[in-house]
Amino acid sequence: MKMTDKSYEKAVDIPSRVKFRGLLLTASSLSGLSFLLTINKSFLSWITDWLRWCPTSLELLEQAETKLFSYLKKTPEVTFVPINSDNQTEEYKIRSLVANKDADGKATPLLLLHGFASGIGLWISNLDSLSQNRPLYAIDILGFGLSSRPAFSKDAELAENQFVESIESWRKKVGLKQFILLGHSMGGYLAAAYSIKYPDNIKHLILADPWGFPIQDSSTRKIELPLWAKAVAAMLRPFNPLAGLRAAGPWGPRLVQRFRPDILRKFENIVADSSDVSNYIYHCNAQYPSGEAAFKAMSAPFGWANRPMIQRISQIKHDIPITFIYGARSWIDSSIGLQTRAIRENSYVDIKMIQGAGHHVYVDKAEEFNEIVCCVCTKVDNNEVLPDSSLTRSDMSDVTLMKTTEENKTVLAKTV
């Protein structure tokens, strides 16, 4: 389905305009200017695009998405799913991907929720493998990618609820019943929030390097910043996280390539041209910053969450198994996995650590990540008793999962 999000001009007096153009062409032909007035329409369009400050559009984003999906073995079905807005007066659209829709009916569907500043296109390292034996769904979270970009509340709880309700509205629209829910980073935070509110839909919750779980450590000594740093921080506070990318205008696409070459390298084994990835990332984040503003509302300074999920993890029904998948080199606090296990002592919580992977664990070590997810999904299909989820010493190499200090015990006590 083609996105046509354009505004159209009001009706004009066509005959008068045609007559005027004819007179102008006649007059200009005497001075040799007729060529300029009959210049090719596509060239004029190119000039307009070049002069536009942010060289992006929904059409260019859709083209970038299509290019990424061309690297898959089998092209997935990608559509727009209409959903109701919060006030029921507007209709939003969720960009929705489905692969292997007609898989064996016994296979449990899997739904993927991407992280911040991302979209369904960045799952290209996982889609073929994860959809091999089951229906797989992935969506552009409301406010991101090609999904509608409404105004979100500036209140953290209300913004979070808008995200959750949009996912539920999408689920009802596509007729999805029980499923396995996998979320990465911000998507992991929203997956947990969704599982709290709609537990009957979840058969297993997989949290891949989830953002927003820890409580901000107020006991840590605050660093006294110099006056100039405080001034810069005060200036940047009103802006959304990626405002600089849009402010860069025509230099924006190059910024992605220059400042995040690490992300582009992650896809070298699957794409022929790394610019296909950078183009997609740029066009995802150069649009109106709807979801970005909502993420800012949910965030506290320095990357913490206003409403830490570890304080609410006990609200997820105990019969919903949880699997954490961490990258051993990630900046995300992986001790949350063990804290969650301590809080949910009578519930299944498994913790997987992938060596050599960073925050983007799903692409850093895609083969290992896909294997872990497929294993979880197969066990869900077969209703198998999940194995002992104890974490071995080898699983904890290269990362400290839990500090055995009184401070951590205090944190745990506060979260129960």
GUZA-694632 format. One record per residue (C-alpha): x, y, z; residue number from 1. Coordinates in pm, whole numbers, plus 50000, padded with zeros to 5 digits. Layout:
N
xx / yy / zz / k
X / Y / Z / NUM
...
//
This chain:
416
xx / yy / zz / k
50000 / 50000 / 50000 / 1
50146 / 50336 / 49902 / 2
50158 / 50617 / 50151 / 3
50003 / 50938 / 50005 / 4
50026 / 51186 / 50289 / 5
50002 / 51505 / 50076 / 6
49796 / 51814 / 50110 / 7
49618 / 51934 / 49802 / 8
49562 / 52286 / 49681 / 9
49218 / 52436 / 49665 / 10
49038 / 52448 / 49333 / 11
49165 / 52716 / 49093 / 12
49033 / 52873 / 48776 / 13
49200 / 52635 / 48531 / 14
49089 / 52804 / 48207 / 15
49230 / 53141 / 48316 / 16
49557 / 52984 / 48418 / 17
49589 / 52797 / 48089 / 18
49510 / 53114 / 47894 / 19
49768 / 53311 / 48089 / 20
50033 / 53046 / 48034 / 21
49960 / 53046 / 47660 / 22
50003 / 53422 / 47639 / 23
50323 / 53404 / 47839 / 24
50467 / 53132 / 47619 / 25
50381 / 53331 / 47306 / 26
50551 / 53640 / 47440 / 27
50853 / 53456 / 47569 / 28
50910 / 53272 / 47241 / 29
51029 / 53598 / 47088 / 30
51307 / 53626 / 47346 / 31
51402 / 53260 / 47362 / 32
51262 / 53209 / 47715 / 33
51007 / 52947 / 47618 / 34
51257 / 52674 / 47702 / 35
51274 / 52791 / 48061 / 36
50896 / 52786 / 48092 / 37
50855 / 52440 / 47943 / 38
51140 / 52290 / 48145 / 39
51099 / 51927 / 48239 / 40
50870 / 51877 / 48541 / 41
51100 / 51620 / 48701 / 42
51388 / 51867 / 48689 / 43
51178 / 52126 / 48871 / 44
51094 / 51859 / 49130 / 45
51465 / 51788 / 49171 / 46
51535 / 52157 / 49227 / 47
51260 / 52169 / 49490 / 48
51402 / 51868 / 49673 / 49
51751 / 52016 / 49663 / 50
51635 / 52344 / 49808 / 51
51429 / 52177 / 50083 / 52
51613 / 52209 / 50416 / 53
51553 / 51849 / 50527 / 54
51579 / 51631 / 50216 / 55
51325 / 51374 / 50331 / 56
50967 / 51265 / 50279 / 57
50743 / 50971 / 50361 / 58
50791 / 50850 / 50004 / 59
51171 / 50848 / 50044 / 60
51135 / 50663 / 50374 / 61
50916 / 50400 / 50211 / 62
51168 / 50360 / 49929 / 63
51449 / 50315 / 50182 / 64
51242 / 50053 / 50366 / 65
51170 / 49866 / 50042 / 66
51540 / 49865 / 49959 / 67
51626 / 49699 / 50290 / 68
51358 / 49434 / 50247 / 69
51501 / 49351 / 49904 / 70
51792 / 49182 / 50085 / 71
51561 / 48923 / 50243 / 72
51519 / 48576 / 50097 / 73
51144 / 48625 / 50082 / 74
50981 / 48967 / 50066 / 75
50738 / 49010 / 50359 / 76
50389 / 49154 / 50332 / 77
50397 / 49516 / 50445 / 78
50078 / 49720 / 50484 / 79
49919 / 49999 / 50685 / 80
49677 / 49889 / 50958 / 81
49426 / 50159 / 51058 / 82
49366 / 50200 / 51431 / 83
49155 / 50435 / 51640 / 84
49313 / 50726 / 51822 / 85
49283 / 50789 / 52196 / 86
48981 / 51013 / 52158 / 87
48825 / 50790 / 51889 / 88
48781 / 51090 / 51657 / 89
49086 / 51032 / 51438 / 90
49224 / 50730 / 51261 / 91
49593 / 50650 / 51280 / 92
49791 / 50402 / 51073 / 93
50042 / 50146 / 51195 / 94
50303 / 50025 / 50948 / 95
50275 / 49649 / 50980 / 96
50489 / 49363 / 50852 / 97
50390 / 48999 / 50844 / 98
50595 / 48703 / 50725 / 99
50492 / 48336 / 50695 / 100
50134 / 48427 / 50776 / 101
50004 / 48085 / 50671 / 102
50241 / 47885 / 50891 / 103
50128 / 47579 / 51087 / 104
49839 / 47680 / 51310 / 105
50014 / 47524 / 51610 / 106
50302 / 47771 / 51582 / 107
50272 / 48067 / 51818 / 108
50297 / 48404 / 51641 / 109
50587 / 48631 / 51729 / 110
50559 / 49012 / 51746 / 111
50866 / 49238 / 51731 / 112
50884 / 49589 / 51881 / 113
51186 / 49794 / 51771 / 114
51386 / 50038 / 51981 / 115
51414 / 50417 / 51983 / 116
51500 / 50595 / 51655 / 117
51437 / 50274 / 51462 / 118
51175 / 50095 / 51252 / 119
51085 / 49756 / 51108 / 120
51357 / 49783 / 50843 / 121
51635 / 49721 / 51095 / 122
51507 / 49367 / 51167 / 123
51645 / 49244 / 50833 / 124
51904 / 49025 / 51007 / 125
51628 / 48840 / 51192 / 126
51314 / 48822 / 50978 / 127
51407 / 48524 / 50759 / 128
51522 / 48311 / 51052 / 129
51253 / 48400 / 51304 / 130
50970 / 48352 / 51053 / 131
51088 / 48015 / 50927 / 132
50846 / 47812 / 51140 / 133
50585 / 48063 / 51255 / 134
50390 / 48376 / 51168 / 135
50605 / 48678 / 51243 / 136
50476 / 49032 / 51287 / 137
50670 / 49355 / 51327 / 138
50535 / 49707 / 51353 / 139
50663 / 50060 / 51335 / 140
50564 / 50177 / 51682 / 141
50323 / 50470 / 51672 / 142
50521 / 50790 / 51618 / 143
50810 / 50611 / 51446 / 144
50895 / 50491 / 51096 / 145
50603 / 50502 / 50855 / 146
50336 / 50482 / 51125 / 147
50125 / 50789 / 51199 / 148
50294 / 51059 / 51403 / 149
50033 / 51208 / 51638 / 150
50089 / 51447 / 51927 / 151
50171 / 51256 / 52246 / 152
50111 / 51366 / 52601 / 153
50402 / 51533 / 52780 / 154
50315 / 51329 / 53088 / 155
50529 / 51013 / 53114 / 156
50246 / 50782 / 53225 / 157
49998 / 50912 / 52966 / 158
50253 / 50891 / 52684 / 159
50338 / 50534 / 52781 / 160
49970 / 50444 / 52783 / 161
49924 / 50593 / 52435 / 162
50192 / 50358 / 52307 / 163
50040 / 50057 / 52483 / 164
49687 / 50129 / 52361 / 165
49808 / 50171 / 52002 / 166
49966 / 49824 / 52017 / 167
49646 / 49675 / 52157 / 168
49434 / 49850 / 51894 / 169
49664 / 49710 / 51624 / 170
49638 / 49360 / 51774 / 171
49259 / 49369 / 51764 / 172
49260 / 49497 / 51407 / 173
49481 / 49217 / 51273 / 174
49298 / 48953 / 51479 / 175
49606 / 48835 / 51668 / 176
49525 / 48633 / 51979 / 177
49798 / 48496 / 52206 / 178
50153 / 48561 / 52093 / 179
50517 / 48584 / 52198 / 180
50620 / 48947 / 52246 / 181
50980 / 49055 / 52184 / 182
51094 / 49411 / 52242 / 183
51437 / 49568 / 52203 / 184
51553 / 49868 / 52409 / 185
51259 / 50113 / 52425 / 186
51051 / 49838 / 52262 / 187
51139 / 49615 / 52559 / 188
51010 / 49880 / 52798 / 189
50684 / 49906 / 52603 / 190
50658 / 49525 / 52578 / 191
50675 / 49500 / 52957 / 192
50420 / 49782 / 52995 / 193
50188 / 49608 / 52749 / 194
50226 / 49276 / 52935 / 195
50119 / 49443 / 53260 / 196
49800 / 49580 / 53107 / 197
49709 / 49296 / 52868 / 198
49858 / 48980 / 53022 / 199
49608 / 48739 / 52867 / 200
49755 / 48803 / 52522 / 201
50114 / 48711 / 52613 / 202
50253 / 48357 / 52610 / 203
50615 / 48460 / 52661 / 204
50790 / 48793 / 52705 / 205
51137 / 48836 / 52553 / 206
51327 / 49150 / 52654 / 207
51632 / 49224 / 52440 / 208
51863 / 49471 / 52615 / 209
51558 / 49659 / 52749 / 210
51580 / 50030 / 52828 / 211
51409 / 50203 / 53120 / 212
51422 / 49937 / 53391 / 213
51672 / 50058 / 53657 / 214
51605 / 50313 / 53930 / 215
51829 / 50617 / 53908 / 216
52098 / 50585 / 54173 / 217
52057 / 50897 / 54384 / 218
52335 / 50787 / 54620 / 219
52597 / 50841 / 54354 / 220
52791 / 51161 / 54411 / 221
52682 / 51425 / 54165 / 222
52948 / 51566 / 53938 / 223
52975 / 51942 / 53958 / 224
52962 / 52067 / 53600 / 225
53137 / 52384 / 53488 / 226
52923 / 52688 / 53418 / 227
52951 / 52654 / 53039 / 228
52837 / 52291 / 53050 / 229
52534 / 52386 / 53259 / 230
52450 / 52658 / 53008 / 231
52470 / 52415 / 52715 / 232
52256 / 52161 / 52901 / 233
51995 / 52428 / 52974 / 234
51988 / 52529 / 52607 / 235
51944 / 52169 / 52488 / 236
51681 / 52070 / 52745 / 237
51378 / 52192 / 52543 / 238
51485 / 52003 / 52231 / 239
51409 / 51645 / 52132 / 240
51698 / 51395 / 52133 / 241
51751 / 51396 / 51755 / 242
51680 / 51762 / 51687 / 243
52038 / 51808 / 51569 / 244
51986 / 51562 / 51286 / 245
51698 / 51767 / 51150 / 246
51873 / 52098 / 51218 / 247
52160 / 51980 / 50998 / 248
51926 / 51998 / 50698 / 249
52092 / 51877 / 50376 / 250
52394 / 51754 / 50575 / 251
52174 / 51523 / 50784 / 252
52223 / 51205 / 50576 / 253
52600 / 51243 / 50602 / 254
52581 / 51286 / 50978 / 255
52442 / 50934 / 51017 / 256
52729 / 50790 / 50813 / 257
52993 / 50999 / 50988 / 258
52888 / 50972 / 51350 / 259
52738 / 50622 / 51361 / 260
52959 / 50409 / 51136 / 261
52940 / 50140 / 51407 / 262
52572 / 50081 / 51332 / 263
52636 / 50063 / 50958 / 264
52911 / 49805 / 51006 / 265
52669 / 49578 / 51190 / 266
52478 / 49518 / 50865 / 267
52780 / 49461 / 50638 / 268
52709 / 49089 / 50611 / 269
52356 / 49137 / 50480 / 270
52350 / 49457 / 50272 / 271
52557 / 49531 / 49962 / 272
52574 / 49903 / 50031 / 273
52589 / 50043 / 50385 / 274
52425 / 50365 / 50264 / 275
52101 / 50167 / 50231 / 276
52101 / 50138 / 50610 / 277
52207 / 50498 / 50676 / 278
51940 / 50628 / 50436 / 279
51673 / 50432 / 50620 / 280
51790 / 50553 / 50961 / 281
51803 / 50913 / 50838 / 282
51456 / 50913 / 50682 / 283
51310 / 50740 / 50991 / 284
51433 / 51023 / 51213 / 285
51414 / 51329 / 50989 / 286
51032 / 51323 / 50992 / 287
50811 / 51501 / 51246 / 288
50948 / 51391 / 51589 / 289
50627 / 51246 / 51731 / 290
50746 / 50927 / 51903 / 291
51074 / 51098 / 51978 / 292
50891 / 51363 / 52181 / 293
50701 / 51087 / 52365 / 294
51028 / 50911 / 52447 / 295
51160 / 51239 / 52586 / 296
50848 / 51266 / 52804 / 297
50913 / 50916 / 52942 / 298
51282 / 50986 / 53000 / 299
51465 / 51151 / 53284 / 300
51804 / 51322 / 53230 / 301
52100 / 51106 / 53127 / 302
51894 / 50822 / 52983 / 303
51698 / 50709 / 53289 / 304
51324 / 50642 / 53277 / 305
51078 / 50861 / 53465 / 306
50883 / 50549 / 53559 / 307
51142 / 50269 / 53604 / 308
50999 / 49936 / 53495 / 309
51174 / 49739 / 53771 / 310
50933 / 49903 / 54017 / 311
50640 / 49751 / 53828 / 312
50781 / 49421 / 53704 / 313
50598 / 49236 / 53983 / 314
50269 / 49345 / 53822 / 315
50329 / 49112 / 53526 / 316
50131 / 48792 / 53591 / 317
50349 / 48522 / 53739 / 318
50245 / 48268 / 53476 / 319
50406 / 48477 / 53198 / 320
50762 / 48351 / 53147 / 321
51027 / 48618 / 53084 / 322
51354 / 48581 / 52895 / 323
51617 / 48855 / 52904 / 324
51875 / 48867 / 52624 / 325
52169 / 49097 / 52691 / 326
52474 / 49197 / 52493 / 327
52780 / 49145 / 52715 / 328
52928 / 49475 / 52592 / 329
52610 / 49679 / 52619 / 330
52570 / 49993 / 52830 / 331
52235 / 49860 / 52954 / 332
52235 / 49748 / 53318 / 333
52209 / 49370 / 53293 / 334
52176 / 49326 / 53670 / 335
51808 / 49401 / 53612 / 336
51766 / 49043 / 53495 / 337
51873 / 48906 / 53833 / 338
51676 / 49171 / 54017 / 339
51369 / 49065 / 53823 / 340
51433 / 48701 / 53911 / 341
51460 / 48791 / 54279 / 342
51135 / 48987 / 54269 / 343
50951 / 48714 / 54072 / 344
51090 / 48426 / 54277 / 345
50801 / 48192 / 54194 / 346
50800 / 48276 / 53825 / 347
51020 / 48175 / 53533 / 348
51288 / 48431 / 53448 / 349
51575 / 48329 / 53220 / 350
51881 / 48540 / 53143 / 351
52089 / 48499 / 52830 / 352
52417 / 48681 / 52779 / 353
52561 / 48700 / 52425 / 354
52935 / 48753 / 52428 / 355
53077 / 49011 / 52188 / 356
52741 / 49185 / 52141 / 357
52656 / 49541 / 52237 / 358
52324 / 49715 / 52281 / 359
52210 / 49621 / 51929 / 360
52231 / 49256 / 52027 / 361
51983 / 49146 / 51758 / 362
52226 / 49241 / 51480 / 363
52566 / 49235 / 51657 / 364
52537 / 48858 / 51693 / 365
52230 / 48790 / 51483 / 366
52283 / 48417 / 51446 / 367
52310 / 48358 / 51822 / 368
52024 / 48595 / 51893 / 369
51797 / 48422 / 51641 / 370
51889 / 48081 / 51781 / 371
51793 / 48183 / 52134 / 372
51462 / 48335 / 52023 / 373
51374 / 48036 / 51803 / 374
51449 / 47801 / 52092 / 375
51216 / 47994 / 52323 / 376
50943 / 47999 / 52057 / 377
50969 / 47624 / 51995 / 378
50931 / 47549 / 52365 / 379
50623 / 47772 / 52377 / 380
50476 / 47584 / 52079 / 381
50533 / 47247 / 52244 / 382
50416 / 47359 / 52589 / 383
50741 / 47220 / 52723 / 384
50840 / 47264 / 53083 / 385
51101 / 47536 / 53073 / 386
51447 / 47434 / 53198 / 387
51619 / 47558 / 53509 / 388
51700 / 47922 / 53447 / 389
52004 / 47939 / 53676 / 390
52288 / 48146 / 53536 / 391
52630 / 47983 / 53524 / 392
52961 / 48156 / 53593 / 393
53052 / 48134 / 53221 / 394
52734 / 48321 / 53132 / 395
52851 / 48613 / 53341 / 396
53197 / 48660 / 53191 / 397
53290 / 49010 / 53068 / 398
53006 / 49169 / 53263 / 399
52903 / 49214 / 53626 / 400
52542 / 49110 / 53658 / 401
52482 / 49169 / 54024 / 402
52683 / 49340 / 54298 / 403
52669 / 49150 / 54625 / 404
52644 / 49459 / 54838 / 405
52398 / 49590 / 55091 / 406
52323 / 49872 / 54848 / 407
52176 / 49627 / 54596 / 408
51973 / 49456 / 54865 / 409
51829 / 49794 / 54953 / 410
51741 / 49860 / 54588 / 411
51570 / 49521 / 54567 / 412
51371 / 49590 / 54881 / 413
51249 / 49918 / 54736 / 414
51131 / 49755 / 54413 / 415
50921 / 49476 / 54561 / 416
//
